[in-house]
Amino acid sequence: MDVLPEELASDDLITVKEFYRLVEDGQKADLIDGVIYFGSPDTRRNDKLAGFLSFLMRGYVEVKGLGEVFGSRFAFEITEYRAPEPDVAFVRKERLHLLRETGMAGGPDIAAEIVSRDSRHRDYFEKKQLYQEAGTSEYWIIDPLQNRVEFYRLMEGRYELVPLEQNRIFRSAVMEGSWLDVEWLNSFPLPNAYEKLQEILSDHPLSA
């Protein structure tokens, strides 16, 4: 759902500064090309997926000292008119100096979006293009509506779909040494996050 505040003319584009003023704390929203898109309330599955992925990424990053992981209420200020809030994002420690109190100047190193009914087109098209132009190294699309997961890696300025090992294992080139089993993400209920983090840290995919 997009929004144009009453005090702005129909041909006005919303800036990042106005975006922060207009969006309430805790409200999931994205600023894309000067238009605010509010997220619909999460389904139980989407909420669980975001928590599961965030736990795995945050746990791995903290153990390895790689950087910082952010949730869906943190904006990345890519241009004056673009400030997406990925469902989960990772920033390498070398770029943490770009963080501000309310957001970050520039895009994340990894952006993960969990598809909902009203965000499907944006996640697969607009945001993919947006993150590509921002130089985000990896873009992950997790689509519980279709039990589909896609991982893209920036190669010479363009996103390329990353092939999976054994048709299910993805290895990140950004969070060095980390991997994900797409079957975890397509399961509902989800597996135990703590147990899966231990598997990732032991680097033994498909060992069970």
Buried (B, 14 or more C-beta within 10 A) or exposed (E): EEBBEEEBEEEEEBBBEBBBEBBEEEEBBBBBEBBBBBBEEBBEBBEBBBBBBBBBBBBBBEEEEBBBBBBBEBBBBBBBBBBBBBBBBBBBEEBEEBBEEEBBEBBBBBBBBBBBEEBBEBBBEBBBEBBBEBEBBBBBBBBBEEEEBBBBBBEEEEBEEBEBEEEBBBBBEBBEEBBBBBBBBBEEEBBEBEEBBEBBBEEEBEEE
